[in-house]
Amino acid sequence: QSFHDDDLQYLNRRHNGQQAVDSLVYAKEAGFTNITLDLIYGFPGLTTAKWQINIETFLKLDIPHLSAYHLMVEPKTVFHVLEKKGRFKAVDEELSLEQYKLLIKMLAENHYEHYETSNFCKNSMYSRHNTAYWQNKPYIGIGPSAHSYDGQTRRWNVAGNSAYIQHLKEN
């Protein structure tokens, strides 16, 4: 969700920026062609200059799909708890808008189609999940916190690797 180590630490991610780059390079070397990347903008400490570097890094990697999201503070998350304690304050809307506009501009200049609010692709490499979701088609989510839809009911897996593995062992 960033290529900057300090951002990843702030976002409580377990990997660093180089590991993110390496995983994408390894996926391409292994023959995967339908790859997507998520980036987050609009959070405290992310300057527009750092955001531009994230976008430039993405473009250099030549990945066909990008989902770029503004940081959302959801209930029961660390940021929600910090916000309630007055220790987290959302970024100024103008800064967030500046970062979003930069994203749109840079991806358009590099021939990415802006096909949803947060999604961009090259060569019609639309997100299969997003497309299925909007067309009300069934899909299955595999892994911790993954969501599934059978055509009538939406379900989701337990969060966290340990809990997910334990639930698998218990069927």
Secondary structure, DSSP 8 states (H G I E B T S, - for coil): --S-HHHHHHTT-SS-HHHHHHHHHHHHHTT----EEEEEESSTT--HHHHHHHHHHHHHHT-SEEEEEE----TTSHHHHHHHTT------HHHHHHHHHHHHHHHHHTT-EEEETTEEESTT---HHHHHHHTT--B---STT-EEE-SS-EEE--SSHHHHHHHHHT-
